[in-house]
Amino acid sequence: MSAELKSHIEKSGFSTIGCFDPAKLEIRPEVREMCAADKCHEFGKNWMCPPACGSLEKYQTLLKRYHTGYLFQTVAEMEDAFDYPGIEEGSRTHQQRLNDLVKHISHTEQDILLLGAGACKLCEPCTYPNAPCRNPKRAIPSMEATGLVVYDVCELANIPYYHGPNTIAYCSCALE
Ligand code: SF4
């Protein structure tokens, strides 16, 4: 594991970090069908989500550029399964950490690909479709947009997806 990138991930506040081989990532076309069902209400509303984010073939080629991947999580604790404020707070914390990670790696010329949890929220609201992306070099596609199943990547990185009752794990990746 690259000590520098791992250190940036840790400094950003992520505690659960695992390493995986990007060559073993499996892109699944059915994930795009789940995106099209639009349960997250982001389909067709963000430059980094389908259909604007590009084809699965593009991501198949892109992922091959990287030799090491890191899966990291924010594990939020909820009072119960209906603790929506707790769920939203966990999502906000994860996004804030992801934004911090973007800042930490912005000084490097190294090619690092971040894959987020859900639609890109780097500069809300997204300019899609009325204006070009404000930050195409750092915009963050979701893991799902690239056709990855989050659970599969957790397994690959040897990190639990489920952390017990009344918890929710927000997952993202960094590839270098
Ligand atoms: S960087 Fe901003 S404009 Fe670009 S995809 Fe992300 S939220 Fe949208």
Residues whose N, C-alpha, C, O or C-beta is under 5 A from the ligand:
A	BS01	SF4	W47 M48 C120 K121 L122 C123 E124 C126 T127 C133 R134 N135 A139 I140
